[in-house]
């Protein structure tokens, strides 16, 4: 539909198509590269790192599972499987919520904290090399502005 609700949407022009395809390529390649580097050096996936980092920033290094799922953009089911695997590795543990018998917290263990601290320098280096350094400061700010606009349009209840 067009913006007025009639007919087919307009095709992407050459520039729009090129930028869209560049974005898709980067969206697929960048996480794969970051995850492969973390895996080789520290046995972590990018999602493992995201979960550990979010827990490390939370008060008492623990978060409600629902809050963690929302922040990490994972379904509750996907996060539950992720946390189960990470529990087996000793990186996190689950604790029941004292105020809600059905809720659980994901808690960063000391082993998970140590694993995160060991992996941070490599991850920051990889992010800088792959994502930050290729851009000028102006390009980085413009990209941030553009992603903010796109992200706001994707929020639930919009678009």
ABEGO torsion letter per residue (X at the ends): XBAAGBEBBBBBBAAAAAAAAAAAAAAAAAAAAAAAAAAAAAGBBAAAAAAAAAAAABBGGBBBAAAAAAAAGBBAAAAAAAAAAAAAAGABBBBBBAABAABBBBBBBAAAAAAAAAAAAAAAAAAAAAAAAABBAAAAAAAAAAAAAAAAAABBGBX
